[in-house]
Amino acid sequence: GNQNLTGSRNTSIGWNAGYTDTTSFNVFVGSRAGYLANGGSNTAVGDYALSSVTGASTGASNAAFGQGTLQYNTSGSYNTGLGTNALASNTTASNNTAVGYQAAYSNATTTQITAIGYQALYTLGSGGSGATALGWKAGYAYNSASEVFGSTFIGLGAGTATTGHDNGFFGSQAGYNNTTGNYNTAVGSRSEEHTSELQSRLHLVCRLL
């Protein structure tokens, strides 16, 4: 049953949807959707979406669509998750967007990330802010707390194995074998297949020529 007693202008459909909510302008659809959410202006559609299974949440203005999406969110706000378990582990981080099955699945505290694609930025947990990944498993292993400008991975499997920071990989499997290298740019299918060395600008220019 729904125990909401003081909130107004809410819509809750499903077993225990919006169960403890006392705020307003929320929409919860699905079993335990928004179960402990208590932040206002949230939308959750899907079983356990935005359910805050570890404790009451004060996060507001979140949108969660998919089973388990944003299910551990406690105080993060202005997040958008679309897809089963997208941003599932997000707790306090805000201003994130994840679209796709388990996109940004492990992210807990990293802010201002964009992950679009199956398991894009999957491993990211508490690294630097501003990472962008677009494509199947793009930036899958990335999790750098040393990020300065924000890594970008665009393409199927782009930068899938790297944990290095401030890289830009563009193309299918670009930077495929990069593991810990930093400040690299790779353009094209399976380009820059080095492992961990920090390449100089001169070296990169010679490679391009």
C-alpha positions in Angstrom: 0.0 0.0 0.0 0.9 3.6 -0.4 1.7 5.5 2.9 2.0 9.0 1.4 0.1 11.2 3.8 1.3 14.8 3.3 2.5 15.1 -0.3 0.4 16.7 -3.0 0.0 16.4 -6.8 1.7 13.0 -6.9 0.9 9.9 -9.0 1.8 6.5 -7.7 0.9 3.3 -9.5 2.2 -0.1 -8.3 3.0 -2.0 -5.2 4.6 0.3 -2.6 5.3 2.9 -5.3 6.1 6.2 -3.6 5.6 4.5 -0.3 7.2 7.1 2.1 7.0 10.2 -0.1 6.0 13.4 1.6 6.8 15.8 -1.2 5.0 16.9 -4.3 5.0 16.7 -8.1 6.2 13.1 -8.3 5.3 10.3 -10.6 6.1 6.7 -9.6 5.0 3.8 -11.7 6.1 0.2 -11.0 6.6 -2.1 -8.0 8.5 -0.1 -5.3 9.2 2.7 -7.8 10.2 5.7 -5.7 9.8 3.6 -2.6 11.9 5.8 -0.3 12.2 8.8 -2.6 11.4 12.0 -0.8 12.9 14.9 -2.9 10.1 16.2 -5.1 9.6 16.6 -8.8 10.9 13.1 -9.5 9.7 10.7 -12.2 10.3 7.0 -11.9 8.9 4.3 -14.2 9.9 0.7 -13.7 10.3 -1.8 -10.8 12.6 -0.4 -8.2 13.3 2.7 -10.3 14.5 5.5 -7.9 13.6 3.2 -5.0 16.5 4.4 -2.8 16.8 0.9 -1.3 19.5 1.9 1.2 17.7 4.7 2.9 15.5 7.7 2.4 16.4 9.9 -0.6 16.3 13.7 -0.7 17.3 13.9 -4.4 15.0 16.0 -6.6 14.2 16.5 -10.2 15.4 13.0 -11.3 14.0 11.0 -14.2 14.4 7.2 -14.0 13.0 4.9 -16.7 13.7 1.2 -16.5 14.0 -1.6 -13.9 16.4 -0.6 -11.2 17.4 2.7 -12.7 18.8 5.1 -10.1 17.7 2.6 -7.5 20.4 3.5 -4.9 20.1 7.3 -5.3 20.1 9.1 -2.0 20.7 12.8 -2.5 21.7 13.1 -6.2 19.5 15.5 -8.2 18.9 16.4 -11.9 19.9 12.9 -13.1 18.4 11.1 -16.1 18.5 7.4 -16.5 16.9 5.4 -19.3 17.4 1.7 -19.5 17.5 -1.3 -17.1 19.9 -0.5 -14.3 21.2 2.7 -15.8 22.9 4.8 -13.1 21.8 2.0 -10.7 24.6 2.7 -8.2 24.3 6.5 -8.3 24.1 7.8 -4.7 25.0 11.5 -4.3 26.1 12.5 -7.8 24.0 15.0 -9.8 23.7 16.2 -13.3 24.3 12.9 -15.0 22.7 11.3 -18.1 22.8 7.6 -18.8 20.9 5.9 -21.6 21.2 2.1 -22.3 21.3 -1.2 -20.4 23.6 -0.7 -17.4 25.0 2.6 -18.7 27.1 4.2 -16.0 26.0 1.3 -13.8 28.7 1.6 -11.1 28.8 5.4 -10.9 28.2 6.6 -7.3 29.6 10.1 -6.9 30.9 11.3 -10.2 29.0 14.3 -11.6 28.3 15.7 -15.1 28.8 12.5 -17.1 27.1 11.4 -20.2 26.9 7.7 -21.0 24.9 6.5 -24.0 25.1 2.8 -25.0 25.1 -0.7 -23.6 27.4 -0.6 -20.5 28.9 2.7 -21.5 31.1 4.0 -18.7 30.1 0.9 -16.8 33.0 0.9 -14.2 33.0 4.6 -13.4 32.5 4.9 -9.7 34.1 7.9 -8.2 36.4 9.3 -10.9 36.7 12.8 -12.3 33.7 14.7 -13.6 32.8 15.4 -17.2 33.4 12.1 -18.9 31.4 11.4 -22.1 30.9 8.0 -23.7 28.8 7.1 -26.7 28.6 3.6 -28.1 28.6 -0.1 -27.0 30.8 -0.4 -24.0 32.5 2.9 -24.8 34.7 3.8 -21.9 33.7 0.6 -20.1 36.7 0.4 -17.7 37.3 4.1 -17.3 37.4 5.2 -13.6 40.0 8.0 -13.2 40.0 10.3 -10.2 42.7 12.3 -12.0 40.5 13.7 -14.7 41.1 17.3 -15.5 39.2 18.1 -18.7 37.0 15.1 -19.1 37.6 12.0 -21.3 35.6 11.4 -24.4 34.9 8.0 -26.0 32.8 7.8 -29.1 32.3 4.6 -31.1 31.6 1.0 -30.5 34.1 -0.1 -27.8 36.0 3.1 -27.9 38.5 3.2 -25.0 36.8 0.2 -23.6 39.9 -1.0 -21.6 41.5 2.3 -20.5 41.6 3.7 -17.0 43.8 6.6 -18.1 42.5 10.2 -17.9 41.9 13.1 -20.3 41.8 10.9 -23.4 39.8 11.4 -26.6 39.0 8.2 -28.6 36.8 8.5 -31.7 35.9 5.6 -33.9 35.0 1.9 -33.5 37.4 0.4 -30.9 39.6 3.5 -31.1 42.3 3.3 -28.4 41.3 -0.3 -28.0 44.5 -1.5 -26.2 45.1 1.7 -24.2 45.1 0.7 -20.6 46.6 3.5 -18.4 47.8 6.1 -21.0 46.8 9.7 -20.4 46.3 12.8 -22.7 45.9 10.8 -25.9 43.8 11.4 -29.0 42.9 8.6 -31.3 40.7 8.8 -34.4 39.7 5.8 -36.5 39.0 2.2 -36.1 41.3 0.5 -33.6 43.7 3.4 -33.7 46.4 4.1 -31.2 46.8 0.5 -30.0 49.5 1.3 -27.5 49.3 0.1 -23.8 50.3 2.6 -21.2 53.0 5.1 -22.4 52.2 8.8 -22.3 52.8 9.8 -25.9 54.4 13.1 -26.8 52.8 15.6 -29.1 55.6 15.1 -31.6 55.1 11.4 -31.6 51.4 11.8 -32.2 52.0 14.2 -35.1 54.4 11.7 -36.7 51.9 9.0 -36.4 49.2 11.1 -38.0 51.6 12.0 -40.9 
